[in-house]
Amino acid sequence: MKITPLLFCSYLKCPSKCWLHAAGEQASGNQYSEWLQSQNASYRSEAVNRMIAGKPADGHTVNPPANTLKTANWQLALDVTVASEPRSSRGSEAQTSSWPPAIPDAKGIDQSLLTSTATSVESLLHAVERIPSEGRGKAAQFIPIRFIFRHKLTKDDRLLLAFDAFVLSEMLGRDVSLGKIIHGDDHATLKVKSSALADEVRKRLDKIAALLASPTPPDLVLNRHCAECEFHTRCRQKALETDDLSLLARMSEKERKEFRSKGIFTVTQLSYTFRPRRRPKRQRDKREKYHHSLKALAIREKKIHIVGSPELKIEGTPVYLDVEGLPDRDFYYLIGLRIGSGESAVQHSLWADTVADEGC
């Protein structure tokens, strides 16, 4: 089994997603996920055209053979496939590689199985920049590049670039300490020290190798990524069938483990643990804590439960504020105000067609 960028990126979002992709599970589809893919594809195409526009025809190449990288003389290569084979099929130089190691956390799993089935890595680099050697005896530098259409980048974006650099480094047998991410409408360039993330990439690869070596899928846990995942419908249906605790979105992993240690594995089981208690006088002015068991009870009974006797007091002039925008770009295009005045109300809408209009 090869660990590819798809599997690596999927694992960063959810182990179940990684396992499903590796198992060849048919995705049910997700419009947002498909939109993200199309946006990245079109952005990548545009960014590539911008990069090669100012370069001579012989200054760049497309999909060069991996075994020619060390002797290459191009400045920029596009769609570069790089791979690092399992130990058993690599030369003596590769035997000293720091990955793949034995995996102590993979209890009950044959380590030879991990080496033979899930320890090769492969990546399709969006682009690679080659910096010629600075003198005799010094090797040329290779800088992997990724294109991401979003303005704001996440740690997962940096780790995915670091994965590219790791695979390239393993294949070349030399350090690849720097990578670049080109992102946003302005095609800004972020330099990432991939060497600083190498240890974290190795740890993730170890866990992925153990995951793929297991014949059974990991425990299903719904999380925030589900809304944009192509397996959303499948996983939610299974969670509903098993009445899984992760259906309660506000429950953390630590809390789920605590409930399971007490023998509570389903939402229905949890619902029977709620016990209303009279609060001491000294705590009546304090906010009531959130009860997962009460939420579970509300789901089981299909009722709305209210803790205490909440009162809504509006003094003075009520003002209702609504802000709409694009958080990824820090651009807020609409501020709506509704000001109450007796039986009537006054409403204002402040629009900004462009970023420059925000300050007007």
JOGI-V648865 format. One record per backbone hydrogen bond with DSSP energy under -1.0 kcal/mol. NH is the residue of the N-H (numbers start at 1). CO is the residue of the C=O. Records with the same first field share a line. If there is no record, write none. Layout:
NH = CO / CO
This chain:
3 = 120
8 = 4
9 = 5
10 = 6
11 = 7
12 = 8
13 = 9
14 = 10
18 = 14
19 = 15
20 = 16
21 = 17
22 = 18
23 = 19
24 = 21
25 = 20
28 = 230
29 = 230
34 = 30
35 = 31
36 = 32
37 = 33
38 = 34
39 = 35
40 = 36
41 = 37
42 = 38
43 = 39
44 = 40
45 = 41
46 = 42
47 = 43
48 = 44
49 = 45
50 = 46
51 = 47
52 = 48
55 = 52
59 = 56
61 = 76
63 = 78
68 = 65
69 = 66
72 = 69
75 = 59
76 = 59
77 = 128
78 = 61
79 = 126
80 = 125
82 = 123
84 = 121
89 = 86
90 = 87
97 = 94
106 = 103
107 = 105
109 = 106
114 = 110
115 = 111
116 = 112
117 = 113
118 = 114
121 = 84
122 = 3
123 = 82
125 = 80
127 = 145
128 = 77
129 = 143
130 = 75
131 = 141
138 = 135
141 = 131
143 = 129
145 = 127
146 = 180
148 = 182
158 = 154
159 = 155
160 = 156
161 = 157
162 = 158
163 = 159
164 = 160
165 = 161
166 = 162
167 = 163
168 = 164
169 = 165
170 = 166
171 = 167
172 = 168
173 = 169
174 = 169
179 = 192
180 = 144
181 = 190
182 = 146
183 = 188
187 = 184
188 = 183
190 = 181
192 = 179
194 = 192
195 = 177
196 = 193
197 = 194
201 = 197
202 = 198
203 = 199
204 = 200
205 = 201
206 = 202
207 = 203
208 = 204
209 = 205
210 = 206
211 = 207
212 = 208
213 = 209
226 = 223
228 = 225
229 = 226
232 = 229
235 = 231
236 = 232
237 = 233
238 = 234
239 = 235
240 = 236
241 = 237
242 = 238
244 = 239
247 = 244
248 = 245
249 = 247
251 = 248
256 = 252
257 = 253
258 = 254
259 = 255
260 = 256
261 = 257
263 = 260
264 = 259
267 = 243
270 = 266
271 = 267
273 = 270
283 = 280
284 = 281
286 = 283
295 = 291
296 = 292
297 = 293
298 = 294
299 = 295
300 = 296
301 = 297
302 = 298
303 = 298
320 = 338
322 = 336
324 = 334
326 = 331
329 = 326
331 = 326
334 = 324
335 = 350
336 = 322
337 = 348
338 = 320
339 = 346
340 = 318
341 = 344
344 = 341
346 = 339
348 = 337
350 = 335
352 = 333
358 = 355
360 = 357
